[in-house]
Amino acid sequence: MSPVPPQLSRPNQTSREDAVTAIQKAFPRQGLFSGKDWRLSPQAFPLSPKTVRHLEHIGPLLHRFQRASDTLYRRSRNGSLPAWLHHYLDRGKPQPLIELGADPRIQNQLPRVIRPDLILTEDGFTMAELDSVPGGIGLTAWMNQTYSTTLGDAHIIGGADGMLTGFASIFDGAADLVISEEAADYRPESDWLVEQLNARQSASEQHWQVHSAEGYQHNGKRAMYRFFELFDLPNLPGMDKLAQTSAAGDLDLTAPFKAFLEEKMWLALFWSRPLQEVWRRELRAGNWQRLQKIIPRSWILDPAALPHHSVIPKLEINSFQELKKFSQREREYVLKISGFSEIGWGSRSVSIGHDLSQHAWSAAIDTALESFDHHPYVLQEFHNGKLVHHPYLDPESGKIVEMEGRVRLCPYYFTPPPQSATGISEVKLGGVLATICPADKKILHGMSEAIMAPCRVSEDGY
């Protein structure tokens, strides 16, 4: 990336309060999220040049990881890898959807927008999950634009229009954003995003549009961005036919209808001993080693019995039932559903082991094991986030105060359509959204007590 310009001078207390007022005035009339609020900061969250370079490298690395995951799944289905791999990934899904994802005609299709949830730690990052149908694109684009232009911050990662340019690049022209009622909270930010994209188009060009997925009628010419979860397909008539139209090459659609690719269990499969050499070959050794530094140790909670002399790697137990006996200090783990469920996003299925009573932790383990046949769960090592300090406007006092918190970073990566049969494209970082949660919160996600801000490059950043 280009050299980092000198850091902007630290604004005084009055100008910081004025900055928040300017942000409030810049809010779109329709808002950005339905019924959701967050703490406003007069400053973007500072990241060091080294951290930003790391983030830029992570995008292509995760794109390669998704491509390797796609390859492993297909090899499992064709018999060149064990069948248990695709059996894990297909659990709980209807057969027509499984067949849609396995269609050989979409073999090289990958999501063109990916967003990892990265927890900033003392040693770098740990990745909580990888989302290929992420919310927050419009929000981050608005924040980048507002902090860059309204506040005059020249160091925002991606600049004023990096998110808009990045999203526009995933299609060869304008497209339809098709959003379901289940994801309706994100409709306002999608409307704003389309409004901004259309402002960049000439009157003679096709314009971007937002449509409700429940009644969407495709006109046969326009590209389509899928903003709905695949578990919601029974409520979206005609979408399976559009997936088939895409496989036939008659519709440019992303993210592809590959439910297997949207499972969190890939982070556990990455650590699977029988797949170790396959991952190393598919990713290449250097990339495999880099991913080991950001993917936390993870396990699929499979209730199958093990031989008496066997143990689950790193946990050193013979059965996941033994997790119930772990002391509070021993159970620094995160338990969550793998995917394909209405509670599989937004932290709704997450249990933090050391944050629960022994009884509640045991109940969570029972739920996970009993759900295996239809909704597998994954267990991940818990990594404490690095403590940071960042300013925000206290709504009660009307003053700017500092909050001690921990940070989730959400970088947005955009991949243009592949220009060849290899499916290889350049992956670009459009912007980074920081969610700074109070230090006592174990789950780092958007909440009314959290600060949300774009990220900037700063010589003295984290």
URWO-V248217 format. One record per backbone hydrogen bond with DSSP energy under -1.0 kcal/mol. CO is the residue of the C=O (numbers start at 0). NH is the residue of the N-H. E is the energy in kcal/mol with one decimal. If there is no record, write none. Layout:
co=CO nh=NH e=E
co=CO nh=NH e=E
This chain:
co=11 nh=15 e=-2.0
co=12 nh=16 e=-1.8
co=13 nh=17 e=-2.2
co=14 nh=18 e=-2.0
co=15 nh=19 e=-1.7
co=16 nh=20 e=-1.9
co=17 nh=21 e=-2.4
co=18 nh=22 e=-2.0
co=19 nh=23 e=-2.6
co=20 nh=24 e=-2.1
co=21 nh=25 e=-1.2
co=27 nh=30 e=-1.8
co=31 nh=188 e=-1.2
co=32 nh=35 e=-1.0
co=38 nh=451 e=-1.5
co=39 nh=392 e=-2.6
co=44 nh=455 e=-2.6
co=45 nh=461 e=-2.0
co=46 nh=457 e=-2.6
co=47 nh=51 e=-2.4
co=48 nh=52 e=-2.3
co=49 nh=53 e=-2.0
co=50 nh=54 e=-2.3
co=51 nh=55 e=-2.3
co=52 nh=56 e=-1.6
co=53 nh=57 e=-1.7
co=54 nh=58 e=-1.2
co=56 nh=60 e=-1.4
co=57 nh=61 e=-2.6
co=58 nh=62 e=-2.1
co=59 nh=63 e=-2.1
co=60 nh=64 e=-1.8
co=61 nh=65 e=-2.4
co=62 nh=66 e=-2.0
co=63 nh=67 e=-2.6
co=64 nh=68 e=-2.4
co=65 nh=69 e=-2.3
co=66 nh=70 e=-2.1
co=67 nh=71 e=-2.7
co=68 nh=72 e=-2.3
co=69 nh=73 e=-2.1
co=70 nh=74 e=-2.5
co=71 nh=75 e=-2.0
co=72 nh=76 e=-1.9
co=73 nh=77 e=-2.1
co=74 nh=79 e=-1.6
co=74 nh=80 e=-1.4
co=81 nh=84 e=-1.1
co=82 nh=86 e=-2.1
co=83 nh=87 e=-2.0
co=84 nh=88 e=-1.6
co=85 nh=89 e=-1.8
co=89 nh=92 e=-1.9
co=93 nh=97 e=-1.9
co=94 nh=98 e=-2.5
co=95 nh=99 e=-1.9
co=96 nh=100 e=-2.2
co=97 nh=101 e=-1.7
co=102 nh=105 e=-1.9
co=103 nh=106 e=-1.4
co=105 nh=108 e=-1.6
co=111 nh=414 e=-2.6
co=113 nh=412 e=-2.5
co=114 nh=130 e=-2.4
co=116 nh=127 e=-2.8
co=117 nh=408 e=-3.5
co=118 nh=125 e=-1.3
co=119 nh=385 e=-3.3
co=123 nh=120 e=-2.5
co=125 nh=118 e=-3.1
co=128 nh=116 e=-2.6
co=130 nh=114 e=-2.7
co=135 nh=139 e=-2.6
co=136 nh=140 e=-2.2
co=137 nh=141 e=-2.6
co=138 nh=142 e=-2.6
co=139 nh=143 e=-2.8
co=140 nh=144 e=-2.2
co=141 nh=145 e=-3.0
co=142 nh=146 e=-2.9
co=143 nh=147 e=-1.7
co=144 nh=148 e=-2.7
co=145 nh=150 e=-1.6
co=146 nh=152 e=-2.3
co=154 nh=456 e=-2.4
co=155 nh=158 e=-2.0
co=160 nh=164 e=-3.1
co=161 nh=165 e=-2.1
co=162 nh=166 e=-2.7
co=163 nh=167 e=-2.5
co=164 nh=168 e=-1.5
co=166 nh=169 e=-1.4
co=167 nh=170 e=-1.1
co=174 nh=208 e=-1.7
co=175 nh=224 e=-3.3
co=176 nh=210 e=-3.0
co=177 nh=226 e=-2.6
co=178 nh=212 e=-2.5
co=180 nh=183 e=-1.8
co=182 nh=185 e=-2.1
co=183 nh=186 e=-1.9
co=184 nh=33 e=-1.5
co=185 nh=189 e=-1.7
co=186 nh=190 e=-2.6
co=187 nh=191 e=-2.2
co=188 nh=192 e=-2.3
co=189 nh=193 e=-2.4
co=190 nh=194 e=-2.2
co=191 nh=195 e=-2.2
co=192 nh=196 e=-2.3
co=193 nh=197 e=-2.6
co=194 nh=198 e=-1.3
co=197 nh=200 e=-1.4
co=201 nh=204 e=-1.3
co=208 nh=176 e=-3.3
co=210 nh=178 e=-2.7
co=222 nh=175 e=-2.5
co=223 nh=253 e=-1.9
co=224 nh=177 e=-2.5
co=226 nh=179 e=-1.3
co=228 nh=231 e=-1.4
co=229 nh=232 e=-1.3
co=231 nh=234 e=-1.9
co=232 nh=235 e=-2.3
co=235 nh=238 e=-1.6
co=237 nh=241 e=-1.5
co=238 nh=242 e=-1.9
co=239 nh=243 e=-1.7
co=240 nh=244 e=-2.3
co=241 nh=245 e=-2.3
co=242 nh=246 e=-2.1
co=243 nh=247 e=-1.7
co=244 nh=249 e=-2.3
co=245 nh=248 e=-1.6
co=251 nh=223 e=-2.6
co=253 nh=225 e=-3.0
co=255 nh=257 e=-2.5
co=257 nh=260 e=-1.2
co=258 nh=261 e=-1.3
co=262 nh=265 e=-1.2
co=263 nh=266 e=-2.0
co=264 nh=268 e=-2.9
co=265 nh=269 e=-1.9
co=267 nh=270 e=-1.1
co=268 nh=271 e=-1.1
co=272 nh=275 e=-1.3
co=274 nh=278 e=-2.7
co=275 nh=279 e=-2.2
co=276 nh=280 e=-2.1
co=277 nh=281 e=-2.7
co=278 nh=282 e=-2.8
co=279 nh=283 e=-1.6
co=283 nh=287 e=-2.4
co=284 nh=288 e=-2.2
co=285 nh=289 e=-1.9
co=286 nh=290 e=-2.4
co=287 nh=291 e=-1.5
co=290 nh=293 e=-1.2
co=290 nh=294 e=-2.5
co=293 nh=126 e=-3.5
co=296 nh=380 e=-2.3
co=298 nh=378 e=-2.8
co=299 nh=301 e=-1.9
co=306 nh=309 e=-2.1
co=311 nh=315 e=-2.3
co=312 nh=314 e=-1.1
co=316 nh=311 e=-3.4
co=318 nh=321 e=-1.7
co=319 nh=322 e=-1.6
co=320 nh=323 e=-1.5
co=321 nh=324 e=-1.3
co=322 nh=325 e=-1.5
co=326 nh=330 e=-1.6
co=330 nh=332 e=-2.0
co=331 nh=381 e=-2.3
co=332 nh=352 e=-3.0
co=333 nh=379 e=-2.8
co=334 nh=350 e=-2.5
co=335 nh=377 e=-3.1
co=337 nh=263 e=-2.9
co=340 nh=343 e=-1.8
co=344 nh=347 e=-1.0
co=350 nh=334 e=-2.8
co=351 nh=354 e=-1.6
co=352 nh=355 e=-1.4
co=356 nh=360 e=-2.6
co=357 nh=361 e=-2.3
co=358 nh=362 e=-2.2
co=359 nh=363 e=-2.0
co=360 nh=364 e=-2.1
co=361 nh=365 e=-2.3
co=362 nh=366 e=-2.4
co=363 nh=367 e=-2.2
co=364 nh=368 e=-2.5
co=365 nh=369 e=-2.6
co=366 nh=370 e=-1.3
co=370 nh=373 e=-1.2
co=370 nh=374 e=-3.9
co=375 nh=337 e=-2.9
co=376 nh=300 e=-2.4
co=377 nh=335 e=-2.2
co=378 nh=298 e=-2.4
co=379 nh=333 e=-3.1
co=387 nh=404 e=-2.4
co=389 nh=402 e=-2.4
co=391 nh=400 e=-2.7
co=393 nh=397 e=-2.7
co=398 nh=393 e=-3.0
co=400 nh=391 e=-2.4
co=402 nh=389 e=-1.9
co=403 nh=438 e=-1.7
co=404 nh=387 e=-2.7
co=405 nh=436 e=-2.7
co=406 nh=119 e=-2.0
co=407 nh=434 e=-2.4
co=408 nh=117 e=-2.7
co=409 nh=432 e=-2.1
co=411 nh=429 e=-2.9
co=412 nh=113 e=-1.9
co=413 nh=427 e=-2.5
co=419 nh=422 e=-1.6
co=427 nh=413 e=-2.7
co=430 nh=411 e=-2.5
co=431 nh=454 e=-1.3
co=432 nh=409 e=-2.8
co=433 nh=452 e=-2.1
co=434 nh=407 e=-2.3
co=435 nh=450 e=-2.7
co=436 nh=405 e=-2.1
co=437 nh=440 e=-2.3
co=446 nh=449 e=-1.6
co=449 nh=38 e=-3.1
co=450 nh=435 e=-2.8
co=452 nh=433 e=-3.2
co=453 nh=44 e=-2.9
co=454 nh=156 e=-2.6
co=455 nh=46 e=-2.6
co=457 nh=460 e=-2.0
